Amino acid sequence: MKQFGGRHVRGGAIVDFIIRSPYVGINVQSKYYHNRTTDQRAHDVLLRASLEASGLRVEFIQEEEAINSPDEAVREALAGTRGKGPQGI
């Protein structure tokens, strides 16, 4: 799902996967990229806030979880039991 101009416009947002029912966006994150700087962590928090303001609940799944236990990670994301924000923020 591309919103607010996507990656090419400042403030744009992209969701890796979108589930229509329940209405949930899932982003898969690597620790290397998403934990590397405070700017990236702040961007992830703002991404969540902007998408949730438009009515989409956003869940983040770590790359390792997506590889090692994808079914469990997606079940938790759909149930909303993963915690708030990137890295549980």
N, C-alpha and C positions, 0 to 999 in steps of 0.2 A: 504494500500500500504506500503510495507516494502522497505526501501532504505538504502543504505550505511551500511548494516549489521543489520538493525532493532534495537531493544532495547538492544541486547546482545553485540553489538560492539560499542566502544566509537565513538561518532559522528554519530551513526545510527539514523534513523528517521522512524516513523510510522504515518500514516494518518488514522484517524478513519473511514472516508468515502471518497470515490473517485467518482466523477461524470465525465464521459467521454466527454460529450458535453454540456456545455463548460467544458474544462479540469480544474477541481477545486477539491482540497482536502479540507475536512472539519474536523476540530478537535473540539470536545466538551470539554470544560474546566470547572473545578470547581474552584471557588474562593479560597477555602481552600488550595488546593494543588498548584495551579499555581500562586497565589499571595503571598504565604507564605514566600518565600525567594528571594533575588535578584539573586541568582544562578539559581533558576527555571525560573524566568522571562528572564534571559539572555539565558538560554537553549531554551526557546520558540522562542526567536528572531532568534537564530542561526538555529533552526529547520526550521523556515519559509525561511530564506535566502538560506539554502542548498537545500530545495525542490524547491523553485522558480528558483534557478540557473539551475535546471534540467528541467525546463519548466512547472512545476505545480504551478498554483496559489493556495495559501493556505488561507483559511478563518477560523477564530476562532469564535465559538458560546459558550456563557456562559451556564453552566448547567441549570440555572434558565430559560433562554430563551428556551432551548431545551424542558423543561418541560411545561412551561406556554404558549409559542407561537411558536411551532416548525415550522409551515408553513411559518410564517413571517420571522423567522430567516434564514431558508433555502433559501427563495426567495431573501432576501438581500444578502446572501452569493453568490448565483449564479449570481446576478446582479453586484456584486463587490462594493456594497454601504455601507459596514460595517466598513470602515476605515482600516488602515494598522496595521498589527501585532496583537499579543496577547494584549488584553485589550486596543485596539485602538492605540497601539504604531506605 
